[in-house]
Amino acid sequence: MKGLTMPAIAAPAISPASRDRLLALGFVTLYGAGFVGARLGLPHAEPFAFLALRFVLAAGILAAIALAIGQPWPQGRRQLLPTIGAGLLTVGVFSAGVFYSIAGGLPPALSALIIALHPILVAVLAPALLGERVSGRQWTGLLLGLLGVFLVLRHGLADQPALGLPVLYSFIGLLGLSAGNLYQKARCADMPLFTGSALQCASCAAACALGALAGETGDIRWTGEFIVALVWMAILVSVGAVSLLYQLIRHGQVSRVAGLFYLVPVSAAMTAYALFGQEIAATQWLGIAVAGTGVAMATRAAR
């Protein structure tokens, strides 16, 4: 009939809490897959060479996205230097430390357990450096999360020899990750996501290329498995997971975001189960439940 119009139906708006939960789920899933990518790729290339190629590919993808949407690039020393510095720490030092520790014979489970100290380290430093308050509930959640990670990984730690230098490499990666997250929050809160990340990946690619030239043979076996691992790490981790991590850091307290790293080894174990049929023992399922409870307590916003 004339004069009758259908009422407009507004799309439901997503709340900030729901948005953060979706970002967190995506980050944990993609970042955990990175351990699988490292396992696939490292037998075919040395760490710095593998990382340099990964970061070149990721930088190209991020730059293409930025150009397609017309995103501006960081300008001037005040934007460029903090962006590069945060990227070299969060992405470069962390990745190089973990890759060299695993290539040196350290079990991925032990490396992941060392990296799982990241939320504790950030919670200790964030109040002094960023003025963030860490509540008693958060501390309880962080300690529960660490216990859950240990239960998930303990089967991978049985009868493993102590490896001095590879252990040190993982601790260097831990320090790079924690320092980079804190610096990203303090100095790069307004960083354009895709152009800033492209610049960070390009800087890490250059640093890793120099490391490969200085201390590696440059031997790469271009097998199908290596190519899959390279694309896997570049797209899922360097583009997908890191972009989600930066969004989470921008919208929330870095001490709360760090708690999500407890679920990364859980995600890695689930991915290995799905792809390689690695069994998950009863104590690991218990650890998954404990880690999930701890993360829920540590990341829940105060009322």
DAGI-V118855 format. One record per pair of residues at least 24 apart in sequence whose ideal C-beta (glycine too) atoms are under 8 Angstrom apart, sorted by the first residue. I is the first residue (numbers start at 1). GAP is how many residues later the second one is. D is the distance in whole Angstrom. If there is no record, write none. Layout:
# DAGI-V118855
i = <I & I>
gap = <GAP & GAP>
d = <D & D>
This chain:
# DAGI-V118855
i = <16 & 17 & 19 & 20 & 20 & 20 & 23 & 23 & 23 & 23 & 24 & 24 & 24 & 26 & 26 & 26 & 27 & 27 & 27 & 27 & 27 & 28 & 28 & 28 & 28 & 28 & 29 & 30 & 30 & 30 & 30 & 30 & 31 & 31 & 31 & 31 & 31 & 32 & 32 & 32 & 32 & 32 & 32 & 32 & 32 & 32 & 33 & 33 & 33 & 33 & 33 & 33 & 33 & 34 & 34 & 34 & 34 & 34 & 35 & 35 & 35 & 35 & 35 & 35 & 35 & 36 & 36 & 36 & 36 & 36 & 37 & 37 & 37 & 37 & 37 & 38 & 38 & 38 & 38 & 38 & 38 & 39 & 39 & 40 & 40 & 40 & 40 & 40 & 41 & 41 & 41 & 41 & 41 & 41 & 42 & 42 & 42 & 43 & 44 & 44 & 44 & 44 & 44 & 44 & 44 & 45 & 45 & 45 & 45 & 46 & 46 & 46 & 46 & 46 & 46 & 47 & 47 & 47 & 47 & 47 & 48 & 48 & 48 & 48 & 48 & 48 & 48 & 49 & 49 & 49 & 49 & 49 & 49 & 50 & 50 & 50 & 50 & 51 & 51 & 51 & 51 & 51 & 51 & 51 & 52 & 52 & 52 & 52 & 52 & 53 & 53 & 54 & 54 & 54 & 54 & 55 & 55 & 55 & 55 & 55 & 55 & 55 & 55 & 55 & 56 & 56 & 56 & 57 & 57 & 57 & 57 & 58 & 58 & 58 & 58 & 58 & 58 & 59 & 59 & 59 & 59 & 59 & 61 & 61 & 61 & 62 & 62 & 62 & 62 & 62 & 62 & 63 & 63 & 63 & 65 & 66 & 66 & 66 & 66 & 69 & 71 & 71 & 71 & 71 & 72 & 72 & 73 & 73 & 73 & 74 & 74 & 74 & 74 & 74 & 79 & 80 & 82 & 82 & 82 & 83 & 83 & 83 & 83 & 83 & 84 & 84 & 84 & 85 & 85 & 86 & 86 & 86 & 86 & 86 & 86 & 86 & 87 & 87 & 87 & 87 & 87 & 87 & 87 & 87 & 88 & 88 & 88 & 88 & 88 & 89 & 89 & 89 & 89 & 89 & 90 & 90 & 90 & 90 & 90 & 90 & 90 & 90 & 91 & 91 & 91 & 91 & 91 & 91 & 92 & 92 & 92 & 92 & 92 & 93 & 93 & 93 & 93 & 93 & 93 & 94 & 94 & 94 & 94 & 94 & 95 & 95 & 96 & 96 & 96 & 96 & 96 & 96 & 97 & 97 & 97 & 97 & 97 & 97 & 97 & 98 & 98 & 98 & 100 & 100 & 101 & 101 & 101 & 101 & 101 & 102 & 104 & 104 & 104 & 104 & 105 & 105 & 106 & 106 & 106 & 106 & 106 & 107 & 107 & 107 & 108 & 108 & 109 & 109 & 109 & 109 & 109 & 110 & 110 & 110 & 110 & 110 & 110 & 111 & 111 & 111 & 112 & 112 & 112 & 112 & 112 & 113 & 113 & 113 & 113 & 113 & 114 & 114 & 114 & 114 & 114 & 115 & 115 & 115 & 115 & 115 & 115 & 116 & 116 & 116 & 116 & 116 & 116 & 116 & 117 & 117 & 118 & 118 & 118 & 118 & 118 & 118 & 119 & 119 & 119 & 119 & 119 & 119 & 119 & 119 & 120 & 121 & 121 & 121 & 122 & 122 & 122 & 122 & 122 & 122 & 123 & 123 & 125 & 125 & 126 & 126 & 126 & 126 & 129 & 129 & 130 & 130 & 130 & 130 & 130 & 132 & 132 & 132 & 134 & 135 & 137 & 137 & 137 & 138 & 138 & 138 & 138 & 138 & 140 & 140 & 141 & 141 & 141 & 141 & 141 & 141 & 141 & 141 & 141 & 142 & 142 & 142 & 142 & 143 & 144 & 144 & 144 & 144 & 144 & 145 & 145 & 145 & 145 & 145 & 145 & 145 & 146 & 146 & 147 & 147 & 147 & 147 & 148 & 148 & 148 & 148 & 148 & 148 & 148 & 148 & 148 & 148 & 149 & 149 & 149 & 149 & 149 & 150 & 151 & 151 & 151 & 151 & 151 & 151 & 152 & 152 & 152 & 152 & 152 & 152 & 152 & 153 & 153 & 153 & 154 & 154 & 155 & 155 & 155 & 178 & 181 & 181 & 181 & 181 & 182 & 184 & 184 & 184 & 185 & 185 & 189 & 191 & 193 & 193 & 193 & 194 & 196 & 197 & 197 & 197 & 197 & 201 & 252 & 256 & 256 & 256 & 257 & 259 & 259 & 259 & 259 & 260 & 260 & 262 & 262 & 262 & 262 & 263 & 263 & 263 & 266 & 266>
gap = <235 & 284 & 232 & 228 & 231 & 232 & 221 & 224 & 225 & 228 & 224 & 236 & 275 & 214 & 215 & 218 & 214 & 217 & 218 & 221 & 233 & 232 & 235 & 236 & 238 & 239 & 238 & 206 & 207 & 210 & 211 & 214 & 206 & 210 & 214 & 233 & 236 & 231 & 232 & 233 & 234 & 235 & 236 & 237 & 238 & 239 & 199 & 203 & 204 & 208 & 234 & 235 & 238 & 199 & 202 & 203 & 207 & 234 & 73 & 77 & 229 & 230 & 233 & 236 & 237 & 196 & 232 & 235 & 236 & 239 & 192 & 195 & 196 & 199 & 200 & 60 & 61 & 64 & 70 & 191 & 195 & 63 & 69 & 185 & 186 & 188 & 189 & 192 & 184 & 185 & 188 & 189 & 191 & 192 & 57 & 60 & 61 & 182 & 176 & 177 & 178 & 179 & 181 & 182 & 185 & 174 & 175 & 176 & 181 & 57 & 166 & 170 & 171 & 172 & 173 & 49 & 52 & 53 & 56 & 169 & 48 & 160 & 161 & 163 & 164 & 167 & 168 & 159 & 163 & 167 & 169 & 170 & 171 & 49 & 170 & 179 & 180 & 41 & 44 & 45 & 48 & 153 & 154 & 157 & 153 & 156 & 157 & 159 & 160 & 167 & 177 & 176 & 179 & 180 & 184 & 36 & 37 & 146 & 147 & 149 & 150 & 153 & 179 & 183 & 145 & 146 & 149 & 173 & 174 & 177 & 181 & 139 & 143 & 176 & 177 & 180 & 181 & 139 & 140 & 142 & 143 & 146 & 173 & 174 & 178 & 132 & 133 & 135 & 136 & 139 & 177 & 131 & 132 & 135 & 129 & 126 & 128 & 129 & 132 & 125 & 121 & 122 & 123 & 124 & 120 & 123 & 119 & 122 & 126 & 117 & 118 & 121 & 122 & 125 & 112 & 119 & 101 & 105 & 106 & 105 & 108 & 113 & 116 & 117 & 115 & 116 & 119 & 98 & 102 & 94 & 97 & 98 & 101 & 102 & 105 & 114 & 93 & 109 & 110 & 112 & 113 & 114 & 116 & 117 & 92 & 112 & 115 & 116 & 119 & 87 & 88 & 90 & 91 & 94 & 86 & 87 & 90 & 91 & 93 & 94 & 110 & 152 & 89 & 109 & 110 & 113 & 147 & 151 & 84 & 111 & 112 & 115 & 116 & 79 & 80 & 82 & 83 & 84 & 87 & 79 & 80 & 82 & 83 & 86 & 78 & 109 & 73 & 76 & 77 & 80 & 112 & 115 & 72 & 73 & 74 & 75 & 76 & 77 & 79 & 71 & 72 & 75 & 66 & 69 & 65 & 66 & 68 & 69 & 72 & 64 & 59 & 61 & 62 & 65 & 58 & 61 & 57 & 60 & 61 & 63 & 64 & 49 & 50 & 53 & 48 & 160 & 44 & 46 & 47 & 48 & 156 & 43 & 46 & 47 & 50 & 57 & 60 & 55 & 59 & 62 & 37 & 41 & 152 & 153 & 156 & 36 & 37 & 40 & 44 & 152 & 53 & 56 & 57 & 59 & 60 & 55 & 58 & 59 & 62 & 146 & 149 & 29 & 30 & 33 & 145 & 146 & 148 & 149 & 29 & 57 & 56 & 59 & 60 & 63 & 140 & 143 & 26 & 27 & 136 & 139 & 140 & 142 & 143 & 179 & 26 & 53 & 54 & 57 & 56 & 59 & 60 & 132 & 133 & 136 & 132 & 135 & 53 & 57 & 56 & 127 & 128 & 129 & 53 & 57 & 52 & 55 & 56 & 123 & 124 & 121 & 122 & 123 & 121 & 167 & 160 & 161 & 163 & 117 & 118 & 121 & 159 & 160 & 154 & 157 & 118 & 152 & 153 & 154 & 155 & 156 & 157 & 158 & 159 & 117 & 120 & 152 & 156 & 151 & 146 & 147 & 149 & 150 & 153 & 114 & 117 & 145 & 146 & 149 & 150 & 153 & 116 & 148 & 140 & 143 & 144 & 147 & 114 & 118 & 139 & 140 & 141 & 142 & 143 & 144 & 145 & 146 & 113 & 116 & 117 & 138 & 142 & 137 & 132 & 133 & 135 & 136 & 139 & 140 & 113 & 114 & 117 & 132 & 135 & 136 & 139 & 112 & 116 & 134 & 129 & 133 & 126 & 128 & 129 & 80 & 68 & 73 & 76 & 77 & 72 & 62 & 65 & 70 & 64 & 69 & 61 & 55 & 50 & 53 & 54 & 49 & 50 & 42 & 45 & 46 & 49 & 37 & 49 & 42 & 43 & 45 & 42 & 35 & 36 & 39 & 40 & 35 & 39 & 29 & 32 & 33 & 36 & 28 & 29 & 32 & 25 & 26>
d = <7 & 7 & 8 & 7 & 6 & 6 & 5 & 6 & 5 & 8 & 6 & 5 & 7 & 7 & 8 & 5 & 6 & 4 & 6 & 6 & 6 & 6 & 4 & 6 & 8 & 5 & 6 & 5 & 6 & 5 & 4 & 7 & 6 & 4 & 7 & 5 & 7 & 7 & 5 & 7 & 7 & 2 & 4 & 8 & 7 & 6 & 7 & 5 & 7 & 8 & 7 & 7 & 5 & 6 & 7 & 4 & 7 & 8 & 6 & 7 & 8 & 8 & 4 & 8 & 8 & 7 & 7 & 5 & 6 & 6 & 5 & 4 & 4 & 7 & 7 & 7 & 6 & 6 & 7 & 8 & 7 & 8 & 7 & 5 & 7 & 6 & 4 & 7 & 8 & 6 & 3 & 6 & 8 & 7 & 7 & 6 & 5 & 8 & 7 & 4 & 8 & 6 & 7 & 4 & 8 & 8 & 4 & 7 & 6 & 7 & 7 & 4 & 7 & 8 & 7 & 7 & 4 & 5 & 5 & 8 & 7 & 5 & 8 & 4 & 4 & 7 & 5 & 8 & 5 & 6 & 6 & 8 & 6 & 7 & 8 & 8 & 7 & 8 & 6 & 6 & 6 & 7 & 8 & 4 & 5 & 4 & 4 & 8 & 6 & 8 & 6 & 6 & 5 & 5 & 6 & 8 & 8 & 5 & 7 & 5 & 4 & 6 & 8 & 7 & 8 & 8 & 5 & 7 & 7 & 4 & 8 & 8 & 4 & 4 & 8 & 3 & 5 & 5 & 8 & 4 & 4 & 6 & 7 & 7 & 5 & 5 & 8 & 5 & 4 & 6 & 6 & 8 & 7 & 4 & 5 & 7 & 4 & 4 & 6 & 7 & 5 & 7 & 5 & 5 & 6 & 7 & 7 & 4 & 7 & 7 & 7 & 6 & 6 & 6 & 8 & 7 & 7 & 4 & 5 & 6 & 6 & 5 & 6 & 6 & 6 & 7 & 5 & 6 & 8 & 5 & 5 & 4 & 7 & 5 & 8 & 7 & 8 & 8 & 8 & 7 & 2 & 7 & 6 & 6 & 8 & 8 & 6 & 6 & 6 & 5 & 8 & 5 & 3 & 6 & 7 & 6 & 3 & 6 & 8 & 6 & 8 & 8 & 7 & 6 & 7 & 5 & 7 & 6 & 7 & 7 & 4 & 5 & 7 & 7 & 7 & 7 & 3 & 8 & 7 & 5 & 8 & 4 & 4 & 7 & 7 & 7 & 8 & 8 & 7 & 8 & 7 & 7 & 5 & 6 & 7 & 4 & 2 & 7 & 6 & 8 & 6 & 5 & 7 & 4 & 4 & 7 & 4 & 4 & 7 & 8 & 6 & 6 & 4 & 7 & 5 & 6 & 5 & 4 & 6 & 7 & 6 & 6 & 7 & 5 & 7 & 8 & 4 & 8 & 3 & 6 & 8 & 8 & 7 & 6 & 6 & 8 & 8 & 8 & 5 & 8 & 7 & 6 & 7 & 4 & 7 & 6 & 7 & 5 & 7 & 7 & 7 & 4 & 6 & 8 & 6 & 7 & 7 & 6 & 7 & 7 & 8 & 8 & 6 & 4 & 7 & 6 & 8 & 6 & 8 & 6 & 6 & 6 & 5 & 8 & 6 & 5 & 7 & 8 & 8 & 4 & 5 & 6 & 6 & 7 & 7 & 7 & 8 & 5 & 5 & 6 & 7 & 6 & 5 & 4 & 5 & 7 & 7 & 6 & 7 & 7 & 6 & 4 & 6 & 7 & 7 & 6 & 6 & 8 & 7 & 5 & 7 & 5 & 5 & 6 & 6 & 8 & 8 & 7 & 7 & 8 & 7 & 5 & 8 & 6 & 6 & 8 & 5 & 7 & 7 & 3 & 3 & 7 & 8 & 6 & 8 & 7 & 5 & 7 & 6 & 8 & 6 & 3 & 7 & 6 & 4 & 8 & 5 & 3 & 5 & 6 & 7 & 7 & 8 & 6 & 8 & 7 & 6 & 8 & 5 & 7 & 7 & 4 & 3 & 7 & 7 & 6 & 5 & 5 & 7 & 7 & 6 & 7 & 5 & 7 & 6 & 3 & 6 & 8 & 6 & 6 & 6 & 5 & 4 & 6 & 7 & 6 & 8 & 8 & 7 & 8 & 6 & 7 & 7 & 8 & 6 & 5 & 7 & 7 & 6 & 7 & 6 & 8 & 5 & 4 & 6 & 7 & 6 & 6 & 7 & 8 & 8 & 8 & 6 & 6 & 7 & 6 & 8 & 7 & 5 & 7 & 7 & 7 & 5 & 4 & 5 & 6 & 6 & 5 & 6 & 5 & 8 & 6 & 7 & 6 & 6 & 8>
